[in-house]
Amino acid sequence: MSKFTIQKCTFEHLKEYGRIYAAAFSGEPWKDPWKAENAEIHVKEWLESKHFYGLEYSADDKVIGFILGTAVLFAEGRTFMMQALAVDPEYQRQGIAKKLVTQCLADVKAMGMINSYLITANNDILPKFYSQFGFKPDEKICMLGLKF
């Protein structure tokens, strides 16, 4: 029988986070060509943020998923900006992402965050996934991009 735990992210598991991030975001629906070493740097930058918060999900002491973000102060109060949610593709579709999001949102609400935002792919899968937690298009915020 496997032992599952959810605990705070640590620098100790940075290599695992990089590997998981690269594997998860290289596949569907993102198809981003991540290399593990670049994903590790990407995640490390978030971990180093002063107002970072993140959780990892482990099975039998092996990290298989994580969620992380940062708290940002806006005029109306502190907001949690969810930056990444990744589960090792071998363990996807087992409810791990749902457990991570549920625990993370409960934690940041208990910390006094007034809301949470995230940016995700505009496809059929991800907006539907996040809507189960109450995420919906915001009336005030619009994501825009500029490519150089």
Contacts in CASP RR format, 6 or more apart in sequence:
PFRMAT RR
TARGET T0000
AUTHOR 0000-0000-0000
METHOD contacts of the structure
MODEL  1
MSKFTIQKCTFEHLKEYGRIYAAAFSGEPWKDPWKAENAEIHVKEWLESK
HFYGLEYSADDKVIGFILGTAVLFAEGRTFMMQALAVDPEYQRQGIAKKL
VTQCLADVKAMGMINSYLITANNDILPKFYSQFGFKPDEKICMLGLKF
2 59 0 8 1.000
2 60 0 8 1.000
3 59 0 8 1.000
3 60 0 8 1.000
3 61 0 8 1.000
4 57 0 8 1.000
4 58 0 8 1.000
4 59 0 8 1.000
5 57 0 8 1.000
5 58 0 8 1.000
6 55 0 8 1.000
6 56 0 8 1.000
6 57 0 8 1.000
6 58 0 8 1.000
6 99 0 8 1.000
6 100 0 8 1.000
6 103 0 8 1.000
7 55 0 8 1.000
7 56 0 8 1.000
7 58 0 8 1.000
8 53 0 8 1.000
8 54 0 8 1.000
8 55 0 8 1.000
8 56 0 8 1.000
9 17 0 8 1.000
9 47 0 8 1.000
9 52 0 8 1.000
9 54 0 8 1.000
9 55 0 8 1.000
9 56 0 8 1.000
9 66 0 8 1.000
9 68 0 8 1.000
10 56 0 8 1.000
11 44 0 8 1.000
11 47 0 8 1.000
13 56 0 8 1.000
13 63 0 8 1.000
14 40 0 8 1.000
14 43 0 8 1.000
14 44 0 8 1.000
14 47 0 8 1.000
15 36 0 8 1.000
15 40 0 8 1.000
16 63 0 8 1.000
17 39 0 8 1.000
17 40 0 8 1.000
17 43 0 8 1.000
17 56 0 8 1.000
17 63 0 8 1.000
17 66 0 8 1.000
17 86 0 8 1.000
18 36 0 8 1.000
18 39 0 8 1.000
18 40 0 8 1.000
18 42 0 8 1.000
18 43 0 8 1.000
19 36 0 8 1.000
19 39 0 8 1.000
19 40 0 8 1.000
19 88 0 8 1.000
20 63 0 8 1.000
20 64 0 8 1.000
20 65 0 8 1.000
20 66 0 8 1.000
20 86 0 8 1.000
20 87 0 8 1.000
20 88 0 8 1.000
21 34 0 8 1.000
21 39 0 8 1.000
21 40 0 8 1.000
21 42 0 8 1.000
21 43 0 8 1.000
21 84 0 8 1.000
21 86 0 8 1.000
22 34 0 8 1.000
22 35 0 8 1.000
22 36 0 8 1.000
22 38 0 8 1.000
22 39 0 8 1.000
23 36 0 8 1.000
23 86 0 8 1.000
23 88 0 8 1.000
23 89 0 8 1.000
24 30 0 8 1.000
24 86 0 8 1.000
24 87 0 8 1.000
24 88 0 8 1.000
24 89 0 8 1.000
24 92 0 8 1.000
25 32 0 8 1.000
25 34 0 8 1.000
25 39 0 8 1.000
25 86 0 8 1.000
26 32 0 8 1.000
26 33 0 8 1.000
26 34 0 8 1.000
27 89 0 8 1.000
29 121 0 8 1.000
29 123 0 8 1.000
29 125 0 8 1.000
29 126 0 8 1.000
30 121 0 8 1.000
43 68 0 8 1.000
43 84 0 8 1.000
46 52 0 8 1.000
46 68 0 8 1.000
46 69 0 8 1.000
46 70 0 8 1.000
46 83 0 8 1.000
46 84 0 8 1.000
47 68 0 8 1.000
49 69 0 8 1.000
49 70 0 8 1.000
51 70 0 8 1.000
51 71 0 8 1.000
51 72 0 8 1.000
52 68 0 8 1.000
52 69 0 8 1.000
52 70 0 8 1.000
53 68 0 8 1.000
53 69 0 8 1.000
53 70 0 8 1.000
53 71 0 8 1.000
53 80 0 8 1.000
53 104 0 8 1.000
53 107 0 8 1.000
53 108 0 8 1.000
53 111 0 8 1.000
54 66 0 8 1.000
54 67 0 8 1.000
54 68 0 8 1.000
54 69 0 8 1.000
54 104 0 8 1.000
55 66 0 8 1.000
55 67 0 8 1.000
55 68 0 8 1.000
55 100 0 8 1.000
55 103 0 8 1.000
55 104 0 8 1.000
55 107 0 8 1.000
56 63 0 8 1.000
56 65 0 8 1.000
56 66 0 8 1.000
57 63 0 8 1.000
57 64 0 8 1.000
57 65 0 8 1.000
57 66 0 8 1.000
57 87 0 8 1.000
57 96 0 8 1.000
57 99 0 8 1.000
57 100 0 8 1.000
58 64 0 8 1.000
59 91 0 8 1.000
64 87 0 8 1.000
64 88 0 8 1.000
64 90 0 8 1.000
64 91 0 8 1.000
64 96 0 8 1.000
65 86 0 8 1.000
65 87 0 8 1.000
65 88 0 8 1.000
65 91 0 8 1.000
65 96 0 8 1.000
65 100 0 8 1.000
66 84 0 8 1.000
66 85 0 8 1.000
66 86 0 8 1.000
66 100 0 8 1.000
67 82 0 8 1.000
67 84 0 8 1.000
67 85 0 8 1.000
67 86 0 8 1.000
67 97 0 8 1.000
67 100 0 8 1.000
67 101 0 8 1.000
67 104 0 8 1.000
68 82 0 8 1.000
68 83 0 8 1.000
68 84 0 8 1.000
69 80 0 8 1.000
69 81 0 8 1.000
69 82 0 8 1.000
69 83 0 8 1.000
69 84 0 8 1.000
70 80 0 8 1.000
70 81 0 8 1.000
70 83 0 8 1.000
71 78 0 8 1.000
71 79 0 8 1.000
71 80 0 8 1.000
71 81 0 8 1.000
71 108 0 8 1.000
71 111 0 8 1.000
71 113 0 8 1.000
72 78 0 8 1.000
72 79 0 8 1.000
72 80 0 8 1.000
72 81 0 8 1.000
73 79 0 8 1.000
76 114 0 8 1.000
77 114 0 8 1.000
78 112 0 8 1.000
78 113 0 8 1.000
78 114 0 8 1.000
79 113 0 8 1.000
79 114 0 8 1.000
79 115 0 8 1.000
79 116 0 8 1.000
79 117 0 8 1.000
80 104 0 8 1.000
80 108 0 8 1.000
80 113 0 8 1.000
80 115 0 8 1.000
80 116 0 8 1.000
80 117 0 8 1.000
81 116 0 8 1.000
81 117 0 8 1.000
81 118 0 8 1.000
82 104 0 8 1.000
82 116 0 8 1.000
82 117 0 8 1.000
82 118 0 8 1.000
83 118 0 8 1.000
85 97 0 8 1.000
85 100 0 8 1.000
85 101 0 8 1.000
87 96 0 8 1.000
87 97 0 8 1.000
87 100 0 8 1.000
97 129 0 8 1.000
98 132 0 8 1.000
101 130 0 8 1.000
101 133 0 8 1.000
102 133 0 8 1.000
105 116 0 8 1.000
105 133 0 8 1.000
108 116 0 8 1.000
116 135 0 8 1.000
117 138 0 8 1.000
117 141 0 8 1.000
118 130 0 8 1.000
118 135 0 8 1.000
119 143 0 8 1.000
120 126 0 8 1.000
120 127 0 8 1.000
120 130 0 8 1.000
127 135 0 8 1.000
END
